């Protein structure tokens, strides 16, 4: 482990309140000598590396805009309530 990094990605409101999401990620060295990045931080699908918004917020913003919603942001076909998760 090389060190740590703290990120504060924005997320959806919760009951009209803004949540403060703080993630203390670990920073790692790459063991491959030919790696151009040399180091990297942890990431998860909901918050990719370098993201300032969570995937939930990005998808919600896409649904509200005039732009088409990417397939990855659409609710599953088996959703109990269409259009809601």
BELGIJO-V788191 format. One record per backbone hydrogen bond with DSSP energy under -1.0 kcal/mol. NH is the residue of the N-H (numbers start at 1). CO is the residue of the C=O. If there is no record, write none. Layout:
nh->{NH	NH}
co->{CO	CO}
//
This chain:
nh->{2	3	5	7	10	14	17	23	25	27	28	30	35	39	40	42	44	47	51	54	55	58	59	60	61	62	63	64	65	73	74	79	84}
co->{27	27	25	23	52	17	14	7	5	3	40	38	32	37	28	26	47	44	48	10	46	54	55	56	57	58	59	60	61	70	71	76	81}
//
